[in-house]
Each structure stands twice: as C-alpha cells, then as structure tokens.
Amino acid sequence: MTPTAQQLAQLRAINNRVNAIPYQGLGVDQAADNWIDAPATGEVWECRDYTVAKAKALREAGWPVADMFVVLCWIEAEPPAPGRAPVRQYHAVLGCRAGGDIYILDNRTPDIYDWRSPPFPYLWAHQQIPGTVEFRDASGAAGLV
C-alpha cells in the first residue's frame, strides 16, 4: 500500500507551515525538556515545539493519533573541541504513518522524508508508542516500526 498524493501533500503542507516559525533553540535560562502544546510566552521554539505543533495540526486535520509518534534521534556529530570527542545533540522529529510507510516531519528540512532515507546522518534512538507517553528503543536493526 502506498500513501495517497493527498496524504503526502497534507504532510508537506503542515511541515512547511510549522517550519516557517523561526527556530531559536534553547536559551540558557530555559528548561531543557518542557513538552507542552506551544511554547510559553517569551520562550523560544526548538525541535520539540515543532514536533508537538505538527502532531496537533495533523490531529486537527483528522489524522489518527495511532499514526503519529515522536522520534528522538542523535544528529550529526559537531566538530570537537580540542582534546575532546565529537558531540552529537539530541533532536526530536514527528513520525507519521501514511500508506504503510513512515514519513518524518523535521524542522531541519523543508520536505518530509522516508525514515529510512534521512537527509542527515541521524542515529534513531527512541520512538514513542503511538497514543501513549511511553517510548521504545529504535536504535537497533529494526529501527522505526
């Protein structure tokens, strides 16, 4: 089964609409993991906020909660400080099932993509179990399910 053109267009439209909100990253005085439906007044947008906003927009558009989940991953390694190992930052994206495939809505790229072909050398780490606040390990050979 393949996703319909309408499903893909809707995923792209929501990804683009939410990605239009300027990314700022966490400030030094902000909590590192404050998962709410939208940033509080005066707080900046970062990957978790884009992920939550996209899931909310898809729910409002009629997508089943069972087809959406947060995916946590490690991004590409940053150049190390002298005498240190390279560092990878944690990143959150939204996974969405469409036509039996899993597409990723990511604030780092303007288009959606199949989870097996990310545009960056991500290391998948954890996948939310749809409809719950629980996560499963996604780092093994199985990856996202």
C-alpha positions in Angstrom: 0.0 0.0 0.0 1.4 3.5 -0.8 0.4 6.8 0.6 -2.0 8.9 -1.5 -1.0 12.1 -3.1 -3.4 13.9 -0.8 -1.8 12.4 2.3 1.7 13.4 1.2 0.5 16.9 0.2 -1.1 17.4 3.7 2.1 16.2 5.5 4.2 18.6 3.4 1.8 21.5 3.9 1.8 21.1 7.7 5.6 20.5 7.8 6.2 23.7 5.8 3.6 25.8 7.7 5.1 24.9 11.1 8.7 25.1 9.9 8.0 28.7 8.9 8.1 29.6 12.6 11.7 30.9 13.3 13.9 28.4 15.2 15.8 29.9 18.1 17.0 26.9 20.2 17.0 26.8 24.0 18.2 29.8 25.9 20.5 29.3 28.9 17.7 30.1 31.3 15.1 27.8 29.9 14.1 24.3 31.0 15.7 21.7 28.7 12.6 19.5 28.4 9.3 21.4 28.7 6.9 19.4 26.4 3.7 21.5 26.0 1.4 22.2 23.1 3.1 25.5 22.4 6.0 27.4 23.9 5.0 29.7 26.8 5.0 33.4 26.2 8.6 34.7 25.9 10.0 31.2 25.3 11.7 30.2 22.0 10.8 27.5 19.5 13.0 24.5 19.3 12.7 20.9 17.8 10.2 19.6 20.5 7.9 22.6 19.8 7.8 21.9 16.1 7.2 18.2 16.7 4.3 18.9 19.1 2.8 21.6 16.8 2.9 19.3 13.8 1.2 16.5 15.7 -1.5 18.9 16.9 -2.1 20.2 13.3 -2.4 16.7 11.9 -4.8 15.7 14.7 -6.9 18.7 13.9 -6.8 17.7 10.2 -8.3 14.3 11.1 -5.2 12.1 11.2 -5.4 9.3 13.8 -3.3 9.6 16.9 -2.3 5.9 16.3 -0.5 7.1 13.1 1.7 9.7 14.7 4.6 9.5 17.2 7.6 11.4 18.4 11.0 10.1 17.3 14.2 11.0 19.2 17.5 10.8 17.4 21.1 11.9 17.6 22.1 14.4 14.9 25.4 14.5 13.0 28.5 15.0 15.2 29.7 18.5 15.7 33.4 19.3 15.4 35.0 18.5 18.7 36.7 21.0 21.0 40.5 20.4 21.1 41.2 17.2 23.0 37.5 16.2 23.1 35.5 13.6 21.3 32.9 14.7 18.7 29.5 15.6 20.3 26.0 14.7 18.9 23.0 16.6 20.0 19.6 15.1 20.7 16.8 16.0 18.3 13.0 15.4 18.1 11.0 14.9 14.9 7.5 13.7 14.2 7.0 10.3 12.6 3.7 9.7 10.7 2.4 6.6 9.1 0.9 7.1 5.6 0.1 4.2 3.2 2.1 1.7 5.3 5.3 3.8 5.2 6.7 6.1 7.9 7.4 9.7 6.9 9.4 12.2 9.1 8.4 15.8 9.6 11.5 17.6 10.6 12.1 21.2 11.4 15.6 20.9 9.9 14.4 20.2 6.4 11.7 21.8 4.2 10.4 18.4 2.9 9.2 15.3 4.5 11.2 12.1 4.0 11.0 8.4 4.4 12.6 7.4 7.8 15.0 5.0 6.0 16.4 7.9 4.0 17.1 10.9 6.3 18.8 13.9 4.7 21.3 13.9 7.6 23.2 11.1 9.3 20.8 10.7 12.1 21.1 7.9 14.7 17.5 6.9 15.6 17.3 6.4 19.4 13.7 6.2 20.6 10.2 6.0 19.1 7.0 7.0 21.0 4.5 4.2 21.2 1.5 5.9 19.5 -1.2 7.1 21.8 1.0 6.8 24.9 3.8 8.7 26.6 5.9 5.6 26.5 8.9 5.1 24.2 10.6 2.0 22.7 14.2 1.6 21.6 14.6 2.5 17.9 18.4 2.2 17.8 18.6 -1.4 16.7 18.3 -3.1 13.3 14.5 -2.8 13.3 14.6 1.0 13.6 11.1 2.6 13.4 8.0 0.4 13.3 
